[in-house]
């Protein structure tokens, strides 16, 4: 007898209460393996693939793409241990993993042995992933109504004709027969075949495979697409993008009354639009508002001559090119951001007050023993602040590599919640936008943020003479509750001295 288990949205990270469904990765009736990703969701911190801890047949999905789902709400139900018996409970009586454990201890043990629980992708499991099961065509899904078998052509031409008819009918705007089909398992094993069919709008339930036991192969889908293009004539099957995320259309604001309506014949005034604050942008809006409300911040800034810092960076590059076999050469081109981060960690070691946070409930300032350095990264989905763990223990090469890894993950939307939480100090390089100065907002609950402007040639008095030097503006925004202006000024002056004379760092190595 099949056991229907309910998989709920797990807690995906620190402080998260829900997520938005971006796209479903499985269909109802599909056979899933243990820890196979079933849905892609967007939290306030990152895009996450959520794996299912059970292996079996998907019997139901909860929520459409774009819907908000709270933590603990059901995502899917999975029928495990084979098809349901007629004497068993109806499919509507779903049980969660917790309910199953209370009702039947042995079945809960089997479920735990088969899966690893609510985990994120890449976190590992306690048991080996279950093998996919081949499902005979026509076998009903657990809890699905039993229908009389239909005759299916046994030849390859008959199968191709069935698939072609389905594709042509969809391309020509004919009514979709998927609503009439039984939501049973689809005889497909390869996820590549499913993706190919999904991208081209083919319903696999309307196809008959040429593989063993009616298994649908990639050749079957490709043949159906070619045949559909030939028979559809001018009607082409639309090739969809791989589930792009469609943003919600902004809601138009209606005029308050007819008294403000434009006169007859006059051009209509443009209407305002409302854009929802949700996802990463909504979370950032809440965090920045909280920072401005709770933190009494102050800002100080200074101009620094970065010529020697840039020369030191160029010297590292030239040494690596001229003497590549030297143990001191290294293989990574050191970034300016990594050098500034190394200077920050040295400055925080001298001024630990700025590597802290304020606990107003206990009325205490909490000084953190480790420096977890955040850096601002602008992405298509909004501003994110990835965190470099234990930055105080890293050298310039290690910092360069970690900055590159986190920046690429931010660009592709693959940052995990762990990559975006736990920062103790933030470095904001707004110079990449071509600006000199700024008064950054502190990343709550941190106590300070160092801002770095662009490095550009400017007139500068050097050794008593006017010269053109590489000048940068540095700004420090700090929480006045953790320190006074003297401490903040000392920190910023130390950073500026290290920028102007990088050899100063040799004293603290």
Helices and strands as residue ranges (DSSP letters): E 3-8, E 18-24, E 31-32, E 36-42, E 47-52, E 56-61, E 68-70, E 74-80, E 95-96, H 97-103, H 105-114, H 156-171, G 177-179, H 191-199, G 204-206, G 212-214, H 218-231, E 251-252, G 258-260, E 273-274, H 279-294, E 297-305, H 307-322, H 336-350, G 352-354, E 356-359, E 364-367, E 373-379, E 382-388, G 391-393, H 396-412, G 417-420, E 425-429, G 430-433, E 448-452, E 456-462, E 465-479, H 485-500, G 502-508
